[in-house]
Amino acid sequence: MDSPHGAAVAAENLGLKGPRGWAFRGVTFGAGPGSLIAVQGPSGSGRTCLLLALTGRMRSTEGHAETAGLRLPRRAAAVRRIAALGPVPGVSELDPAFTVAEHLRERALLQRRFDGSPRALLRPRRERAATARARIDAALDAAGLDPATLPKAERTSVRDLERLEALRLSLALALIGRPALIAVDDADLKLRDAERVEAWELLRSLAADGTTVLAVCGEAPEDAVTVRTDTDGTTDTTDDEGTADAFAETGHS
């Protein structure tokens, strides 16, 4: 799949403090474009909040970060335009009642509405539909999801997808926008050993194609740029139970 050059990501003493204490603190790292970045730590250690901060969805309160050379949190809006979210519980989730086709069609329509040029909107309807279908097919191919293999093909409901299939669909939806950075929460959650290997191979392939991948996980692969969130004694976080509430307070989408 053709994609823009990935976004370099860096942080220096980055921290985020919420009403109940520090979500994370003292995060320092650097990763070049097209890197596979693994945010490792136990549940409740601020992993999701860090992911949202680096993608411009949450505002850090200490230190600074840069994504694609854009300083955070000051340039958060610009970062949100180039950084897409894969699955993030409470923030960007698949609708279990939707079919695969409905999710893909909705995302393509949104992409065309908010990212299309005025000239593109004037193209014949058939041409616009063909362009959208080509973008969908490229995203599905990059995510390794073949709808023909699903129980009801594209008419399969999300509730009937296996965990790894749902991950692939979420990634395909994010890739429709051709982001420079794609962020994935709980990348290895509830996966069997073989599925975990397959999931990391998928994320690794996206990075190899040029899209920087930022993935929250319980255990990082050896070849990833690993960022730990449980090494400095931070207390309480808005991760897990409070992530959605803290995200909503930022007013971002």
N, C-alpha and C positions, 0 to 999 in steps of 0.2 A: 504493500500500500504506500502511495506517495504521501509524504508528510513533511512539514517544515522542519528545519533543523531544530533539534531539541533545545530546551531551556537549561542553561546553567543555573544551579541553585546553591546558595551559600548562606550561612548564618553565623553571627558572632555574638556570643553571650545572650542569645535570644531567650526571652521569658514571657510568660503570660500569667497574670495574676487575676483570679476571679473573686467573687464574693466569699468563697469558702477556702481561699488560699491559692497557692501556686499550682497551676495546671502543669507547667514545666518551667525549667529555669536552667540557664547556663548552657544552652545548646549551641555548639560551635562545630561547623563542618563545611566542606566545600565539595561540590560535584560538578563535573563538566557536562556539556550538552550530550544527550543520549545516554545518560547514566541510569543504572538501576539502583535506586536509593531505597534502603529498607529501614523503616523506623521500628526498632525493636524494643520491646518492653512488655511487662505484664499488663493485663487489663487494669485500667485505673491509673496508669502512670503518665497520662497526658498525651498519648500517642495521637489520638484523633484530633485533639486541639492543635498540636503541632502541624499535622497535615493541613488543617484548615487555615492556619496562619500562613503557611508557605504558599498556599494557593489564593491568598487574598480574601479569604472568607471570614477570618477572625483577626482582630487587631491585637498585636503583641503589645506588651507594656514595658518591656525592658530589652535593651540591645537592638539589633537590627538584622534584617535579612535582605537578600536580593534574589529575585527570580527573573531570569532572562535580562539581567542588568537593571531591572526595575526595583527601586528601593522600597522595602516594606517597613512599616505599613502605609507610608505616604502614597505609593503608587498602586494601592490594592486594586482599584478599579481596572487599571490597565492589565494587571496580572490576571484578574478574573477572565479577561477576554482571551487569554492564551492558555489558560490552565483549566482542564476539564476534570470533573469529578466522576469517577466510577462509582461503585457501591459504597455509600457512607451511611450507616444506619441513622435514622432520624433526620437526615439531611437530603440525600439523593438515593431514593430506594425505588425498586421496581414495584409497580402496582400488581399484586397477585391476581386481580381480576382481569387484567389486560392480557391480550394475546401477544405473542412475539411480533406479529405484523402490526398490531395497533401501536405498540411501543416504537417500532421503527418508523412508522408513518408519522406519528406525532413528533418525534425528534427531527425528522427531515423537514417537516413543515415549520417547526420552530427555527431550525437552522436557516432555512430560506428567508423567513420573515425578518430575523434579527441580524443576519450576516450577509444577506444578498445585496448586491449593488442595485441601484434603480434600473440600470440597463438590463440586468438579468431578469428583473420582474416584468419587463416588457416583452420577453421572449414568448413564443407560442407555448400554449399549455402543454402540448405533447413534448416539446423540447425540454421544458422545465421538469416534467415528470421523468423523462429519460435521464436527465442529469442527476435528479434525486435518487433514482434507482441505482445508477452507477455508483454514487457515493455510498449508498447503503450496502451494496454488494462488496465494495472495497473494504468497508469497515467490518463486515461479517467475515470476510476472508482473513483480514488481519487478526481478528479475535478468534479465529479458528472455529467458528460456529456455522455449521451447515444445517439450515432449517429443514432440509429434506430428511435428515436423520432423526428429527423429533417425532413424537407419537402422532401429532396432527400437523406436521410441518409448521408453517408460519401461523397456523390457527391454534397452536398449542398455547394454553394459558401459562402464565408465569408460575402459578401455584403447582403446576405439574412438571416443572423443570427440576433437574438435579442441581445440587449446589454448584458444581463446576459449570454446568450449562448456564445457570443464572449469572455467574461471574462473567462468562464469555459474552452474554447478551449485554450486560451493563457496560463492559468495555467497548463493545461495538457501538452502543449508543453514544458513548463519550467520543469515540474516534470519528463519528460522522462529522464533527466540527473541526477535524484535523488539528488538534491542539499541539502545542509545543511541549506541554507537560500534562500527564494524566496521573491522577491520584486515586489510590485504591485503599479502602479501609478493610481491616481483618482479612487480608489476602489469603491466609492459610487456615482460617477458622472453619471447623467442622469438616475438614477434608481428610480422607484417608491418605495413607502414606503415598500411594501411587498417584492419587489426585493432586496431592501437594506438589509432587515433582512436576506434574503436568502444568499446574498453575504457574509455577516459577518459570518453566520453560516458555510459557506464553508471554509472561511479563518480560522475560529476557529477550524474546524475539521482537517485542514492540520497541524496546530500547535499542536493539541492534538496527532496527529500521529508522532510528533517528529521533523517536519520541522519548523524552525523559520520563521515567516512571518512578513515582513516589509511592511506596507500598508499606502500609502498617502491617506488622506481623508479630507472631510470638517468637519465631526463630528465623533469623536472617540467613540466606545462603551465603557461602563463603565469598562468592565473587561480587557481592553487592557492596555499595558504599553504605556502611551500617551506622545508623544514628541511634543511640540509646537514650531512653527517657527515664531510666530508673537508677541513675548513677550518682545523683547529687542530693539525695534525701529530700526531694520535694514532697510537700504534703497535700493531701486531698486534691482532687481535680474535678473538672467538669466533663471528663471523658466518660463514655458509656452513658450513665443515667442522665447526666446534665448537659451533654454535648449539644443536643438540639436546642435547649433553652438558651445556652450561651451563644450559639450560632444565631438564633433569632434576634438576640439583643444587638447584634452588629448591624442588622438591617440589610444584609447582603443576600443574594440568591445565586 
